[in-house]
Amino acid sequence: MSTQQPGRLPASVYRRRRIVVGLAVLAVIVVIVLLFIPRGGSGDDGKVGAGDSQSPAPTDTETTSADGSAPCDPAVITLTAVTDKTSYAAGETPMISMTIVNSGASACTFDVGTDAQLYEIVSGSDPIWNSRDCQSDPQPLAQVLEPGVELSTTPFAWDRTRSSADTCDSDRSEVTAGGATYRLSVSLGEAASESDTPFLLN
């Protein structure tokens, strides 16, 4: 006759349950251990991945040498004052501009904008006209200059008058003509033309 109490299962069932519970607890422990113990890497212990590189940031020289954006030394900038003619008839308006050449060995960046451009016209030692006197809304323009490649600014007209910051909004009389010689010089920031360009007004 069975001695098993009502509501109880055979002892073998309880043993199987204890084994299952023990295995489940062991599995949980193994999972916890795997989560908290670092897994083996690629052999670069202590180093971050390529996406989080701890390499130092490149210096200015390293950054700019590839794309030619290192600032130009003004000493390597060669400027030439340009007039569209060497002699102008009465009433003919001179068109003036400048050429810009990087005479250095590598590409570099220089401000060639209207904020940096300066045109000056003299007659003998007499200053006649200066592009800064009545300039409006000058704009910078950073330009990569390749070695030996000539750039030209957009020619514009000189109205054959003497300039002054005080006469920008008033009529100005024409300068002396009749074969008078005038000379144009240019500069661009700290760079300046080595010589001026002469022309005649008839």
Secondary structure, DSSP 8 states (H G I E B T S, - for coil): -----TT---HHHHHHHHHHHHHHHHHHHHHHHHHHS----SS-TT---GGG-------HHHHHHTTT-SB--GGGEEEEEEES-SEE-TT---EEEEEEEE-SSS-EEEE-STTTEEEEEEETTEEEEETTTT--S----EEEE-BT-EEE---EE--SB---TT-TTS---B---SSEEEEEEEEETTEE-SS-EEEEE-
